[in-house]
Amino acid sequence: MMQLNFHGLKALVTGAGKGIGRDTVKVLHALGARVVAVSRTNADLVSLSKECPGVEPVCVDLGDWEATERALGSVGPVDLLVNNAAVALTYPFLETTKEVFDRSFNVNLRSVFQVSQIVARGMIDRGVPGSIVNVSSMVAHVTFPNLAAYSCTKGGMTMLTKAMAMELGPHKIRVNSVNPTVVLTAMGKHVTADPEVLRKLKERHPLQKFAEVEDVVNSILFLLSDLSASTSGFGHPCGRRVPGLLERLARRGQQDPACSAKAPCLDHSSTHMPHPTGSQLSRSTSMLPTIALPPLPVPQPCRPAAATLIRIHPLPARDPALVIPTHHVLRCVPVHLPK
């Protein structure tokens, strides 16, 4: 069996002060990597450096573009990147201010764009392969009340991951994301404070358990390592989506006092919402069957069409290396049948 080994590699982890980011730093350090730990909280970096001697701490607010450029410009060559830093500012959609949205966007999405640019340019200049893992969330697809700003940043991260994978692939740089479901840390317990909600979530999970921080870290390590050498543009679901249940819980949360509009600032030390793990779009180029629909009324003087035939024409994949799945073009063709 292949073993994880990061000796000789340098990793950069953002949001390294707490939760998922902190544990990722500790495991990478234990597996031989030289780690740059980025956080805006200096006290967290001091304690982390004591736990993991040799870790290089960088204290910077990733929401500040210029400060990030200065702080990361001198970290040297990086082989592995984990974009984990995030904030979750919980406000109802209509009460979300420009300041709340800008802060969410700048930390959760813009910093991923910027830090990835810095690291990828260094990899390309050196002519070496690399791996980037973005810590996303299930709320890119299914959200809860008061998470509009957070959810749209995670949806943006999903598409950014695919775009980066496509453009950086020719340089042998892989880009993937992890999309955790509920992780019962401090934030997870806050969002799912209802014991009945927790019971139903656990019952619907095939393993009868919630995701742990360790589960997410293991997924990150897999995507960073050569065990996933042929994987890029992939969103790894850390847990199983419960069809329909989350939507019902979201509606319940609209009247749930636990979903406070003034909840504290939260980050990736807490919970994530799931990425749907259902069917993937097929890349097959075979023709799908024609579907005949009932007659549709057409205003006079035109004679009503007896039927409308819909043909779905798959577009052939021009480049098998593309990470974007082939989409199908829907063409509606009215057909006049003989009397």
KEMAR-364993 format. One record per residue (C-alpha): residue number from 1; residue in one letter; x, y, z. Coordinates in steps of 0.25 Angstrom, whole numbers, plus 2048, in hexadecimal, padded with zeros to 3 digits. Layout:
N
{pt NUM; 'a'; {X; Y; Z}},
...
//
This chain:
339
{pt 1; 'm'; {800; 800; 800}},
{pt 2; 'm'; {805; 80E; 7FD}},
{pt 3; 'q'; {808; 816; 809}},
{pt 4; 'l'; {807; 825; 80A}},
{pt 5; 'n'; {814; 82C; 80A}},
{pt 6; 'f'; {816; 83B; 809}},
{pt 7; 'h'; {825; 83C; 80B}},
{pt 8; 'g'; {82C; 846; 803}},
{pt 9; 'l'; {81F; 84E; 800}},
{pt 10; 'k'; {81B; 85B; 805}},
{pt 11; 'a'; {80C; 85D; 808}},
{pt 12; 'l'; {805; 86A; 80B}},
{pt 13; 'v'; {7F8; 86A; 813}},
{pt 14; 't'; {7EF; 875; 815}},
{pt 15; 'g'; {7E5; 876; 821}},
{pt 16; 'a'; {7EF; 86F; 829}},
{pt 17; 'g'; {7EC; 874; 836}},
{pt 18; 'k'; {7E0; 86B; 83A}},
{pt 19; 'g'; {7D8; 85F; 836}},
{pt 20; 'i'; {7DA; 858; 828}},
{pt 21; 'g'; {7E6; 861; 825}},
{pt 22; 'r'; {7ED; 85F; 832}},
{pt 23; 'd'; {7EC; 850; 831}},
{pt 24; 't'; {7F0; 850; 822}},
{pt 25; 'v'; {7FD; 857; 826}},
{pt 26; 'k'; {800; 84D; 831}},
{pt 27; 'v'; {7FE; 841; 829}},
{pt 28; 'l'; {806; 847; 81D}},
{pt 29; 'h'; {811; 84A; 827}},
{pt 30; 'a'; {811; 83C; 82D}},
{pt 31; 'l'; {812; 837; 81F}},
{pt 32; 'g'; {81F; 83E; 81C}},
{pt 33; 'a'; {81A; 84B; 814}},
{pt 34; 'r'; {81F; 858; 817}},
{pt 35; 'v'; {813; 860; 81A}},
{pt 36; 'v'; {810; 86F; 819}},
{pt 37; 'a'; {804; 872; 822}},
{pt 38; 'v'; {7FC; 87E; 81F}},
{pt 39; 's'; {7F2; 884; 829}},
{pt 40; 'r'; {7ED; 892; 82D}},
{pt 41; 't'; {7EE; 88F; 83C}},
{pt 42; 'n'; {7FC; 88F; 841}},
{pt 43; 'a'; {7F9; 888; 84E}},
{pt 44; 'd'; {7F4; 87C; 846}},
{pt 45; 'l'; {801; 87C; 83E}},
{pt 46; 'v'; {80A; 87D; 84B}},
{pt 47; 's'; {803; 871; 851}},
{pt 48; 'l'; {803; 869; 844}},
{pt 49; 's'; {812; 86C; 842}},
{pt 50; 'k'; {814; 866; 850}},
{pt 51; 'e'; {80D; 859; 84C}},
{pt 52; 'c'; {814; 858; 83F}},
{pt 53; 'p'; {822; 85D; 840}},
{pt 54; 'g'; {827; 862; 832}},
{pt 55; 'v'; {81A; 866; 82D}},
{pt 56; 'e'; {81B; 874; 827}},
{pt 57; 'p'; {810; 87D; 82C}},
{pt 58; 'v'; {80B; 889; 823}},
{pt 59; 'c'; {801; 892; 82A}},
{pt 60; 'v'; {7F9; 89A; 820}},
{pt 61; 'd'; {7EA; 89D; 81D}},
{pt 62; 'l'; {7E8; 897; 810}},
{pt 63; 'g'; {7DC; 8A0; 80D}},
{pt 64; 'd'; {7E7; 8AB; 80B}},
{pt 65; 'w'; {7EC; 8A9; 7FD}},
{pt 66; 'e'; {7F9; 8B2; 7FF}},
{pt 67; 'a'; {7FC; 8AC; 80C}},
{pt 68; 't'; {7FB; 89E; 806}},
{pt 69; 'e'; {804; 8A1; 7FB}},
{pt 70; 'r'; {80F; 8A7; 804}},
{pt 71; 'a'; {80D; 89B; 80E}},
{pt 72; 'l'; {80E; 890; 804}},
{pt 73; 'g'; {818; 896; 7FB}},
{pt 74; 's'; {823; 891; 803}},
{pt 75; 'v'; {81F; 882; 807}},
{pt 76; 'g'; {827; 87C; 7FB}},
{pt 77; 'p'; {823; 870; 7F3}},
{pt 78; 'v'; {816; 869; 7F7}},
{pt 79; 'd'; {812; 85B; 7F2}},
{pt 80; 'l'; {805; 859; 7F9}},
{pt 81; 'l'; {7FA; 863; 7FC}},
{pt 82; 'v'; {7EE; 862; 805}},
{pt 83; 'n'; {7E4; 86E; 804}},
{pt 84; 'n'; {7DC; 86C; 811}},
{pt 85; 'a'; {7DB; 87A; 816}},
{pt 86; 'a'; {7CC; 87F; 817}},
{pt 87; 'v'; {7C2; 887; 81F}},
{pt 88; 'a'; {7B3; 884; 820}},
{pt 89; 'l'; {7AC; 891; 824}},
{pt 90; 't'; {79D; 88D; 826}},
{pt 91; 'y'; {793; 897; 822}},
{pt 92; 'p'; {785; 896; 81B}},
{pt 93; 'f'; {787; 899; 80C}},
{pt 94; 'l'; {77F; 8A7; 80E}},
{pt 95; 'e'; {788; 8AB; 819}},
{pt 96; 't'; {795; 8A8; 813}},
{pt 97; 't'; {79D; 8B4; 812}},
{pt 98; 'k'; {7A8; 8B8; 808}},
{pt 99; 'e'; {7B2; 8B7; 813}},
{pt 100; 'v'; {7AD; 8A8; 816}},
{pt 101; 'f'; {7AD; 8A4; 808}},
{pt 102; 'd'; {7BB; 8AA; 804}},
{pt 103; 'r'; {7C1; 8A4; 811}},
{pt 104; 's'; {7BB; 896; 80D}},
{pt 105; 'f'; {7BF; 897; 7FE}},
{pt 106; 'n'; {7CD; 89D; 801}},
{pt 107; 'v'; {7D1; 892; 80B}},
{pt 108; 'n'; {7C9; 886; 806}},
{pt 109; 'l'; {7CB; 887; 7F7}},
{pt 110; 'r'; {7D5; 893; 7F3}},
{pt 111; 's'; {7E0; 88E; 7FC}},
{pt 112; 'v'; {7DF; 880; 7F5}},
{pt 113; 'f'; {7E0; 886; 7E8}},
{pt 114; 'q'; {7EC; 88F; 7EC}},
{pt 115; 'v'; {7F4; 885; 7F5}},
{pt 116; 's'; {7F2; 87A; 7EA}},
{pt 117; 'q'; {7F8; 884; 7DF}},
{pt 118; 'i'; {804; 887; 7E8}},
{pt 119; 'v'; {807; 878; 7EA}},
{pt 120; 'a'; {803; 873; 7DC}},
{pt 121; 'r'; {80C; 87E; 7D6}},
{pt 122; 'g'; {818; 879; 7DE}},
{pt 123; 'm'; {815; 86A; 7DA}},
{pt 124; 'i'; {815; 86E; 7CC}},
{pt 125; 'd'; {822; 876; 7CD}},
{pt 126; 'r'; {829; 86A; 7D3}},
{pt 127; 'g'; {823; 860; 7C9}},
{pt 128; 'v'; {81E; 857; 7D4}},
{pt 129; 'p'; {810; 850; 7D6}},
{pt 130; 'g'; {808; 854; 7E2}},
{pt 131; 's'; {7FA; 852; 7E9}},
{pt 132; 'i'; {7F0; 85C; 7EE}},
{pt 133; 'v'; {7E4; 858; 7F7}},
{pt 134; 'n'; {7D9; 862; 7FA}},
{pt 135; 'v'; {7D1; 860; 806}},
{pt 136; 's'; {7C3; 862; 801}},
{pt 137; 's'; {7B5; 85E; 807}},
{pt 138; 'm'; {7A8; 858; 804}},
{pt 139; 'v'; {7A2; 866; 805}},
{pt 140; 'a'; {7A6; 868; 7F7}},
{pt 141; 'h'; {79A; 85F; 7F3}},
{pt 142; 'v'; {791; 85F; 7FF}},
{pt 143; 't'; {790; 86A; 809}},
{pt 144; 'f'; {78A; 86E; 816}},
{pt 145; 'p'; {783; 87C; 81A}},
{pt 146; 'n'; {78D; 887; 81D}},
{pt 147; 'l'; {798; 881; 815}},
{pt 148; 'a'; {796; 888; 807}},
{pt 149; 'a'; {7A3; 88F; 807}},
{pt 150; 'y'; {7AB; 883; 80C}},
{pt 151; 's'; {7A3; 87A; 802}},
{pt 152; 'c'; {7A6; 882; 7F6}},
{pt 153; 't'; {7B5; 883; 7F9}},
{pt 154; 'k'; {7B5; 873; 7FA}},
{pt 155; 'g'; {7AE; 872; 7ED}},
{pt 156; 'g'; {7B8; 87B; 7E6}},
{pt 157; 'm'; {7C3; 872; 7EC}},
{pt 158; 't'; {7BD; 866; 7E5}},
{pt 159; 'm'; {7BE; 86D; 7D7}},
{pt 160; 'l'; {7CC; 873; 7DB}},
{pt 161; 't'; {7D1; 865; 7DE}},
{pt 162; 'k'; {7CC; 860; 7D0}},
{pt 163; 'a'; {7D2; 86C; 7C9}},
{pt 164; 'm'; {7DF; 86B; 7D0}},
{pt 165; 'a'; {7E0; 85C; 7CD}},
{pt 166; 'm'; {7DE; 85E; 7BE}},
{pt 167; 'e'; {7E8; 86A; 7BD}},
{pt 168; 'l'; {7F3; 864; 7C6}},
{pt 169; 'g'; {7F2; 856; 7C1}},
{pt 170; 'p'; {7FC; 858; 7B6}},
{pt 171; 'h'; {806; 85C; 7C0}},
{pt 172; 'k'; {804; 84F; 7C8}},
{pt 173; 'i'; {7FD; 856; 7D3}},
{pt 174; 'r'; {7F1; 84F; 7D9}},
{pt 175; 'v'; {7E5; 857; 7DF}},
{pt 176; 'n'; {7DA; 850; 7E7}},
{pt 177; 's'; {7D1; 854; 7F3}},
{pt 178; 'v'; {7CB; 84D; 7FF}},
{pt 179; 'n'; {7BC; 84F; 802}},
{pt 180; 'p'; {7B9; 84B; 810}},
{pt 181; 't'; {7AB; 849; 816}},
{pt 182; 'v'; {7A9; 84C; 825}},
{pt 183; 'v'; {7B5; 84C; 82D}},
{pt 184; 'l'; {7B1; 84C; 83C}},
{pt 185; 't'; {7BB; 857; 841}},
{pt 186; 'a'; {7B6; 863; 848}},
{pt 187; 'm'; {7B0; 869; 83C}},
{pt 188; 'g'; {7AA; 85C; 837}},
{pt 189; 'k'; {7A3; 85B; 845}},
{pt 190; 'h'; {79E; 869; 844}},
{pt 191; 'v'; {798; 867; 836}},
{pt 192; 't'; {791; 85A; 839}},
{pt 193; 'a'; {78D; 85D; 848}},
{pt 194; 'd'; {780; 855; 847}},
{pt 195; 'p'; {782; 847; 84D}},
{pt 196; 'e'; {777; 842; 843}},
{pt 197; 'v'; {77F; 847; 837}},
{pt 198; 'l'; {78C; 841; 83C}},
{pt 199; 'r'; {784; 833; 83E}},
{pt 200; 'k'; {77E; 834; 830}},
{pt 201; 'l'; {78C; 837; 829}},
{pt 202; 'k'; {793; 82C; 830}},
{pt 203; 'e'; {788; 822; 82D}},
{pt 204; 'r'; {788; 825; 81E}},
{pt 205; 'h'; {798; 824; 81D}},
{pt 206; 'p'; {79C; 816; 818}},
{pt 207; 'l'; {7A6; 815; 823}},
{pt 208; 'q'; {79D; 81B; 82E}},
{pt 209; 'k'; {7A7; 826; 832}},
{pt 210; 'f'; {7AB; 834; 82F}},
{pt 211; 'a'; {7B8; 838; 828}},
{pt 212; 'e'; {7C4; 83B; 831}},
{pt 213; 'v'; {7CF; 845; 82F}},
{pt 214; 'e'; {7D8; 839; 82C}},
{pt 215; 'd'; {7CF; 834; 821}},
{pt 216; 'v'; {7D0; 842; 81A}},
{pt 217; 'v'; {7DF; 842; 81C}},
{pt 218; 'n'; {7E1; 834; 816}},
{pt 219; 's'; {7DA; 838; 80A}},
{pt 220; 'i'; {7E3; 844; 808}},
{pt 221; 'l'; {7EF; 83C; 80A}},
{pt 222; 'f'; {7EA; 832; 800}},
{pt 223; 'l'; {7E8; 83D; 7F5}},
{pt 224; 'l'; {7F6; 843; 7F8}},
{pt 225; 's'; {7FD; 836; 7F7}},
{pt 226; 'd'; {801; 82D; 7EB}},
{pt 227; 'l'; {7F6; 824; 7EF}},
{pt 228; 's'; {7ED; 82D; 7E7}},
{pt 229; 'a'; {7F7; 830; 7DC}},
{pt 230; 's'; {7EC; 82F; 7D1}},
{pt 231; 't'; {7E2; 837; 7D8}},
{pt 232; 's'; {7DF; 846; 7D5}},
{pt 233; 'g'; {7D3; 84F; 7D5}},
{pt 234; 'f'; {7CC; 846; 7DF}},
{pt 235; 'g'; {7C3; 84A; 7EA}},
{pt 236; 'h'; {7C5; 83F; 7F5}},
{pt 237; 'p'; {7B9; 83D; 7FE}},
{pt 238; 'c'; {7BD; 83B; 80C}},
{pt 239; 'g'; {7B0; 834; 810}},
{pt 240; 'r'; {7A3; 831; 809}},
{pt 241; 'r'; {798; 83B; 805}},
{pt 242; 'v'; {78A; 837; 80B}},
{pt 243; 'p'; {781; 83A; 7FF}},
{pt 244; 'g'; {775; 843; 804}},
{pt 245; 'l'; {778; 843; 813}},
{pt 246; 'l'; {782; 84F; 812}},
{pt 247; 'e'; {777; 857; 80B}},
{pt 248; 'r'; {76D; 854; 815}},
{pt 249; 'l'; {777; 858; 820}},
{pt 250; 'a'; {77A; 865; 819}},
{pt 251; 'r'; {76B; 868; 819}},
{pt 252; 'r'; {76A; 865; 828}},
{pt 253; 'g'; {776; 86D; 82B}},
{pt 254; 'q'; {76E; 87A; 826}},
{pt 255; 'q'; {767; 879; 833}},
{pt 256; 'd'; {772; 873; 83B}},
{pt 257; 'p'; {778; 87C; 846}},
{pt 258; 'a'; {785; 875; 844}},
{pt 259; 'c'; {786; 87B; 836}},
{pt 260; 's'; {788; 889; 83C}},
{pt 261; 'a'; {78A; 895; 833}},
{pt 262; 'k'; {795; 89A; 83C}},
{pt 263; 'a'; {79D; 88D; 83E}},
{pt 264; 'p'; {7AC; 88F; 840}},
{pt 265; 'c'; {7B6; 88E; 835}},
{pt 266; 'l'; {7B9; 880; 832}},
{pt 267; 'd'; {7C4; 879; 82A}},
{pt 268; 'h'; {7C9; 86B; 825}},
{pt 269; 's'; {7CB; 866; 833}},
{pt 270; 's'; {7BC; 863; 833}},
{pt 271; 't'; {7B2; 85E; 828}},
{pt 272; 'h'; {7B1; 85C; 81A}},
{pt 273; 'm'; {7A5; 858; 811}},
{pt 274; 'p'; {7A5; 84D; 807}},
{pt 275; 'h'; {7A9; 84C; 7F9}},
{pt 276; 'p'; {79E; 843; 7F1}},
{pt 277; 't'; {7A5; 836; 7EE}},
{pt 278; 'g'; {79A; 831; 7E4}},
{pt 279; 's'; {79C; 82E; 7D5}},
{pt 280; 'q'; {7A6; 835; 7CD}},
{pt 281; 'l'; {7A3; 83A; 7BF}},
{pt 282; 's'; {7A6; 82F; 7B5}},
{pt 283; 'r'; {7B1; 832; 7AA}},
{pt 284; 's'; {7AA; 828; 7A1}},
{pt 285; 't'; {7A8; 82C; 793}},
{pt 286; 's'; {79D; 822; 790}},
{pt 287; 'm'; {78F; 828; 78C}},
{pt 288; 'l'; {784; 828; 796}},
{pt 289; 'p'; {776; 824; 792}},
{pt 290; 't'; {76C; 82E; 78D}},
{pt 291; 'i'; {761; 832; 796}},
{pt 292; 'a'; {753; 835; 791}},
{pt 293; 'l'; {74B; 83F; 799}},
{pt 294; 'p'; {73C; 842; 798}},
{pt 295; 'p'; {737; 84C; 78E}},
{pt 296; 'l'; {739; 85B; 793}},
{pt 297; 'p'; {72E; 865; 78F}},
{pt 298; 'v'; {733; 86F; 785}},
{pt 299; 'p'; {72C; 87D; 782}},
{pt 300; 'q'; {724; 87D; 775}},
{pt 301; 'p'; {725; 87F; 769}},
{pt 302; 'c'; {731; 875; 76B}},
{pt 303; 'r'; {72C; 866; 76B}},
{pt 304; 'p'; {730; 860; 778}},
{pt 305; 'a'; {73C; 857; 778}},
{pt 306; 'a'; {738; 849; 77A}},
{pt 307; 'a'; {744; 846; 783}},
{pt 308; 't'; {751; 84C; 787}},
{pt 309; 'l'; {75E; 843; 786}},
{pt 310; 'i'; {769; 846; 78F}},
{pt 311; 'r'; {777; 840; 78B}},
{pt 312; 'i'; {782; 841; 794}},
{pt 313; 'h'; {78F; 842; 78D}},
{pt 314; 'p'; {79C; 83F; 795}},
{pt 315; 'l'; {7A8; 848; 791}},
{pt 316; 'p'; {7B4; 83F; 78F}},
{pt 317; 'a'; {7C0; 841; 798}},
{pt 318; 'r'; {7CB; 848; 790}},
{pt 319; 'd'; {7D6; 846; 79A}},
{pt 320; 'p'; {7D5; 83A; 7A4}},
{pt 321; 'a'; {7DE; 842; 7AD}},
{pt 322; 'l'; {7D4; 84C; 7B0}},
{pt 323; 'v'; {7CE; 84C; 7BE}},
{pt 324; 'i'; {7C1; 852; 7BA}},
{pt 325; 'p'; {7B7; 847; 7B8}},
{pt 326; 't'; {7B0; 847; 7AA}},
{pt 327; 'h'; {7A2; 84E; 7AA}},
{pt 328; 'h'; {796; 84A; 7A2}},
{pt 329; 'v'; {790; 854; 799}},
{pt 330; 'l'; {781; 854; 799}},
{pt 331; 'r'; {77A; 857; 78C}},
{pt 332; 'c'; {76B; 858; 78A}},
{pt 333; 'v'; {766; 856; 77C}},
{pt 334; 'p'; {757; 858; 779}},
{pt 335; 'v'; {752; 84D; 770}},
{pt 336; 'h'; {745; 84E; 768}},
{pt 337; 'l'; {740; 840; 766}},
{pt 338; 'p'; {737; 83D; 75A}},
{pt 339; 'k'; {728; 83D; 75C}},
//
